[in-house]
Amino acid sequence: MILGIGVDVADIRRLQGALARTPAIAARLFADSERQLPIRALAGCFAVKEAVAKALGAPPGLRWTDAIVSRDEQGRPVLETFGTVAAAAASLGVTGWHVSISHDAGICVAMVVAEGCGARTGARIEAERAAEL
C-alpha cells in the first residue's frame, strides 16, 4: 500500500552556489558517501531527501544525513534510512521505498513513494483482537 508520495525539484546551480558560499552546509545535508559525488548527483540526493520528508508528512526533527541515496548494480537510485528518518518511517509502517531521479536543463527532480502496511493504530489493534476471538 502507498503510504506517502513526495516530489521535489532542485536547481543545480543554486545548490552549487549555496555549497560554495557555505561549505559547512555539505556536512549537514549529505552523508560522507554522498559528499564525494559530482554536483549534479548531489542535487539528486538533495531532491530525494526533500521528497522523503514530504512522503513522511514533513515531521519535525528529521536529519538530512539519516537519508542516504546510493545506486544499485543497474544504476537505479536506492534509499537507505537511519535514525530520525527510519524512526519516522517505522511509525507510519513504511517497509520500502521507490525512488526516481531525473535531470534536465539545470534542474533535478526526484519522486519518492513510501510503501508499507501502515501503522498499527489503536482501532486496528482492537479489530485484530476481535478477529482473533
Order of alpha helices (4+ residues) and beta strands (2+ residues): beta-alpha-alpha-alpha-alpha-beta-beta-alpha-beta-beta-alpha
